[in-house]
Amino acid sequence: MKAKPTLHSAIDFNAASDIVARRLIGAIVTFDGVGGRIVETEAYDREDPASHTFSGLTPRNAVMFGPSAHAYVYRSYGIHWCLNFVCREEGHGAGVLIRAIEPLVGLDLMRERRGLEPIKLLCSGPGRLAQALGITHKQNGMSLLEAPFCVEAPDDAVDIVSGPRIGISKAMDVPWRFGLARSRFVSKPFPSSS
């Protein structure tokens, strides 16, 4: 019997969501060989009114209450799939929304999936990112530590900016949106004072 290849991440997902969200900036994520550098994330925690887990365990959010380092994929506004990385200890209910990546590998396939050419628009936003990577609900609950996912910690320290999360109606002032400073691939510019 052939062993399934395991791709290990140097990122510790067993930490608070805002810490993991920072750790992921500059990391490389690929799904089935397509992906790039994470340049924007948002943290969500069970005590956070904006989190899907705030009201407790449901069939929709069950993955977030499971073990860390797994994908939580949900549909936003009934249109776009969104990719989240589960963190903290099992049963807590926390995760990190991957908001944008800088496309690095599989650009032709990303362009085909998205139906457009400009590289900046391929993965700048959670819905665009999921479409470009081919992420759907089929990946909900998959391990981030095994193929077809691969998450690699950044090689060097990165400059991180932060600000309020976007696209939510609760806890809007919580500064749990993180980005790679000066990246042109983020979904929305960060305040200059961050």
Stockholm file with secondary structure:
# STOCKHOLM 1.0

chainA/1-194         MKAKPTLHSAIDFNAASDIVARRLIGAIVTFDGVGGRIVETEAYDREDPASHTFSGLTPRNAVMFGPSAHAYVYRSYGIHWCLNFVCREEGHGAGVLIRAIEPLVGLDLMRERRGLEPIKLLCSGPGRLAQALGITHKQNGMSLLEAPFCVEAPDDAVDIVSGPRIGISKAMDVPWRFGLARSRFVSKPFPSSS
#=GR chainA/1-194 SS CCCCCBCCCSSCCSSCHHHHHHHHTTCEEEETTEEEEEEEEEEECTTCTTSTTTTCCCTTTGGGGSCSSBEEEEEETTTEEEEEEEESSTTSCEEEEEEEEEEEECHHHHHHHHTCCCGGGTSBSHHHHHHHHTCCGGGTTCBTTBTTEEEECCSSCCCEEEECCSSCSSSTTCCCEEEETTCTTSSSCCCTTC
#=GC SS_cons         CCCCCBCCCSSCCSSCHHHHHHHHTTCEEEETTEEEEEEEEEEECTTCTTSTTTTCCCTTTGGGGSCSSBEEEEEETTTEEEEEEEESSTTSCEEEEEEEEEEEECHHHHHHHHTCCCGGGTSBSHHHHHHHHTCCGGGTTCBTTBTTEEEECCSSCCCEEEECCSSCSSSTTCCCEEEETTCTTSSSCCCTTC
//
